[in-house]
Amino acid sequence: MGNESVVNSDFFISKLADAKVTFERALDCKHTEFDDLYPYMLEHPQFFWYKRYVAWSELLTIAGLCEELNIAWQQEFSPQQVGYIQQRVMSAKVLDFWFEKNDSKEQLNANSMLE
């Protein structure tokens, strides 16, 4: 009694939304706070891959905390994005289809095979 902490779900959802924006900006090679930490690295191609992994890790961490605290976080993402987060691995599929706007023949063929 008295040792119970109150978890503010709005705080976590806000942090989750921030992490999503950061990850999406990293996917698009746009500026994030991470760039400010390592300005001398901007000229190295590997930096953009590392930045994506850091942003992905942040997104997974916050989604995981929401899950543990029973905070509904899935409505902030498309069903496809929720699946990527639950699988936890940032694969080429996540990089290529996170925004779900990829109308490549490969994706169209895969969708038609599912129907």
KEKE-3310 file (N, C-alpha, C; in steps of 0.2 Angstrom, whole numbers, plus 5000, padded with zeros to 4 digits):
npx = (5004:5003:5015:5013:5015:5009:5006:5007:4998:4997:5009:5018:5013:5015:5029:5031:5025:5034:5046:5042:5041:5054:5060:5055:5059:5073:5073:5070:5081:5082:5085:5088:5088:5099:5108:5114:5121:5132:5139:5151:5150:5141:5145:5148:5143:5139:5134:5120:5114:5117:5110:5097:5096:5097:5086:5076:5078:5075:5061:5056:5060:5051:5039:5039:5039:5027:5019:5022:5017:5004:4998:4989:4996:4996:4986:4993:4999:5000:4992:5001:5013:5013:5015:5028:5035:5032:5038:5051:5063:5073:5072:5075:5063:5055:5062:5059:5045:5039:5031:5021:5018:5024:5022:5028:5030:5034:5028:5015:5012:5014:5004:4992:4994:4990:4976)
npy = (4994:5011:5010:5008:5012:5024:5022:5032:5030:5039:5045:5035:5031:5043:5044:5032:5036:5046:5038:5031:5041:5045:5033:5031:5043:5040:5029:5036:5042:5055:5069:5066:5066:5059:5061:5073:5069:5063:5071:5071:5059:5058:5058:5045:5030:5019:5024:5028:5015:5011:5021:5018:5005:5009:5017:5008:4999:5007:5009:4996:4994:5003:4999:4986:4989:4995:4984:4976:4983:4983:4992:4998:4998:4995:5001:5012:5009:5001:4985:4977:4984:4982:4968:4967:4973:4964:4953:4957:4958:4968:4967:4966:4966:4974:4986:4989:4988:4995:5007:5003:5007:5002:4996:4986:4974:4962:4962:4964:4952:4943:4947:4944:4930:4927:4929)
npz = (5000:4996:4989:4976:4959:4947:4931:4917:4903:4892:4891:4888:4875:4868:4868:4861:4848:4845:4844:4833:4823:4822:4818:4805:4799:4799:4791:4779:4777:4783:4794:4811:4829:4832:4822:4827:4837:4832:4822:4814:4808:4797:4784:4781:4774:4781:4792:4791:4790:4803:4811:4807:4814:4827:4829:4826:4837:4848:4845:4846:4860:4867:4862:4868:4882:4883:4880:4891:4901:4899:4890:4877:4862:4848:4840:4835:4824:4807:4803:4797:4801:4814:4815:4810:4821:4831:4827:4828:4821:4811:4795:4778:4772:4781:4779:4766:4765:4775:4774:4766:4753:4742:4727:4719:4707:4712:4725:4722:4716:4726:4735:4727:4726:4739:4739)
capx = (5000:5007:5021:5010:5016:5004:5009:5003:4999:4998:5016:5021:5010:5018:5036:5030:5024:5040:5050:5040:5043:5062:5062:5052:5064:5079:5072:5070:5088:5081:5088:5085:5092:5105:5113:5117:5126:5138:5139:5156:5149:5136:5148:5150:5137:5137:5130:5113:5112:5117:5105:5091:5096:5096:5079:5072:5079:5071:5054:5055:5060:5045:5033:5039:5037:5019:5016:5023:5012:4997:4996:4987:5000:4995:4982:4997:5003:4995:4993:5008:5019:5012:5018:5035:5037:5031:5044:5057:5069:5073:5074:5074:5056:5053:5065:5055:5037:5036:5026:5016:5017:5028:5018:5032:5027:5035:5023:5008:5012:5013:4997:4988:4994:4987:4969)
capy = (5000:5017:5009:5007:5018:5025:5022:5036:5027:5044:5047:5030:5032:5049:5041:5027:5040:5049:5033:5029:5046:5044:5027:5033:5048:5036:5025:5040:5046:5062:5071:5064:5068:5054:5065:5078:5066:5060:5075:5069:5052:5059:5056:5038:5027:5014:5028:5027:5009:5011:5025:5014:5000:5012:5020:5002:4997:5012:5008:4990:4995:5007:4995:4981:4992:4996:4977:4973:4987:4982:4998:4996:5002:4993:5006:5018:5006:4997:4978:4975:4986:4978:4961:4968:4975:4958:4949:4961:4958:4973:4963:4970:4967:4980:4992:4989:4988:4998:5012:5000:5010:4999:4993:4982:4968:4956:4963:4963:4945:4940:4949:4940:4923:4926:4929)
capz = (5000:4995:4985:4969:4955:4942:4924:4912:4896:4887:4891:4884:4868:4865:4867:4855:4842:4844:4841:4826:4818:4822:4814:4798:4797:4798:4784:4773:4778:4785:4800:4817:4834:4832:4818:4831:4842:4828:4816:4810:4804:4792:4777:4780:4772:4786:4798:4789:4793:4811:4813:4807:4819:4833:4829:4827:4844:4852:4844:4849:4867:4869:4861:4873:4888:4882:4880:4898:4905:4896:4887:4870:4857:4841:4836:4832:4818:4803:4805:4794:4805:4821:4813:4810:4828:4835:4824:4831:4817:4806:4789:4771:4771:4785:4776:4759:4765:4781:4772:4763:4747:4737:4722:4715:4704:4717:4731:4719:4714:4733:4737:4723:4728:4745:4738)
cpx = (5004:5013:5019:5012:5010:5008:5004:5004:4999:5005:5020:5019:5013:5025:5036:5029:5030:5045:5048:5042:5051:5064:5060:5057:5071:5078:5072:5077:5087:5084:5085:5090:5099:5110:5117:5122:5133:5139:5145:5155:5144:5139:5149:5143:5134:5133:5123:5110:5112:5112:5098:5090:5094:5089:5075:5072:5075:5063:5052:5055:5054:5039:5033:5037:5030:5016:5016:5018:5005:4994:4995:4991:4999:4991:4986:5000:4998:4996:4999:5014:5019:5016:5025:5038:5037:5036:5050:5063:5068:5076:5073:5067:5053:5056:5061:5048:5034:5030:5021:5014:5021:5023:5022:5028:5028:5029:5016:5007:5011:5006:4992:4988:4990:4979:4966)
cpy = (5006:5016:5008:5013:5018:5026:5026:5033:5033:5046:5041:5030:5038:5047:5036:5031:5044:5044:5031:5034:5046:5038:5028:5038:5044:5032:5029:5044:5053:5063:5069:5067:5065:5058:5070:5075:5064:5064:5073:5062:5053:5057:5049:5034:5022:5018:5028:5021:5008:5015:5022:5009:5003:5014:5014:4999:5001:5010:5001:4990:4998:5002:4989:4983:4993:4989:4975:4977:4987:4988:4997:5001:5001:4998:5011:5015:5002:4990:4975:4977:4983:4971:4962:4969:4968:4953:4951:4961:4963:4970:4968:4971:4973:4986:4994:4991:4992:5003:5009:5003:5007:4994:4989:4976:4962:4956:4962:4956:4941:4941:4945:4933:4922:4926:4923)
cpz = (5000:4991:4977:4965:4949:4936:4920:4905:4891:4886:4886:4876:4865:4864:4861:4848:4840:4841:4834:4821:4817:4817:4806:4795:4795:4792:4778:4773:4779:4792:4806:4823:4834:4828:4822:4835:4838:4822:4811:4806:4798:4785:4776:4779:4777:4792:4797:4791:4800:4814:4813:4812:4826:4834:4830:4834:4849:4851:4847:4857:4870:4868:4866:4880:4888:4883:4888:4903:4903:4893:4879:4865:4850:4837:4833:4826:4813:4805:4803:4799:4812:4820:4813:4817:4832:4833:4827:4827:4811:4799:4783:4770:4775:4782:4770:4760:4771:4780:4768:4756:4741:4733:4717:4712:4709:4723:4728:4718:4721:4736:4733:4724:4735:4745:4736)
residu = (MET:GLY:ASN:GLU:SER:VAL:VAL:ASN:SER:ASP:PHE:PHE:ILE:SER:LYS:LEU:ALA:ASP:ALA:LYS:VAL:THR:PHE:GLU:ARG:ALA:LEU:ASP:CYS:LYS:HIS:THR:GLU:PHE:ASP:ASP:LEU:TYR:PRO:TYR:MET:LEU:GLU:HIS:PRO:GLN:PHE:PHE:TRP:TYR:LYS:ARG:TYR:VAL:ALA:TRP:SER:GLU:LEU:LEU:THR:ILE:ALA:GLY:LEU:CYS:GLU:GLU:LEU:ASN:ILE:ALA:TRP:GLN:GLN:GLU:PHE:SER:PRO:GLN:GLN:VAL:GLY:TYR:ILE:GLN:GLN:ARG:VAL:MET:SER:ALA:LYS:VAL:LEU:ASP:PHE:TRP:PHE:GLU:LYS:ASN:ASP:SER:LYS:GLU:GLN:LEU:ASN:ALA:ASN:SER:MET:LEU:GLU)
# end
